[in-house]
Amino acid sequence: MEISEFDYGIFPISKKWLEADNWICYTKEKLVYATGNKFFDYVEAGLPIILAFNKKLIEFFKEKGVVLEWAIEDYDFAELRRRKKELKEKVMAEREKLKMDNHIHELIEFYELF
């Protein structure tokens, strides 16, 4: 279900924070661990992602075509409207590929290592 016609999973962050050495609330390390699950929750909900932080996750999601690497200053609502259908289709396809049912054997193999 959509909340609005412009549904995206967003981690809003300004470029000044990406370039800052001293963060007020978070260190870059805390953001890496605090936000990872959030992005997979977005995919599970069928939401394309807008984010500018965490280069490894951006790389991962770019390969799948479900992320726009934008800081707040880069938001382009015309592009969001234009690409909504395309991005939604990509995220729904990736959602199916990432389902745990498709990877349970990997989890079992991992547990059997111990």
Secondary structure, 3 states (H helix, E strand, C coil): CCCCCCCCEECCCCHHHHHCCCCCCCCHHHHHHHHHHHHHHHHHCCCCEEECCCHHHHHHHHHHCCEEECCHHHCCHHHHHHHHHHHHHHHHHHHHHHCHHHCHHHHHHHHHCC
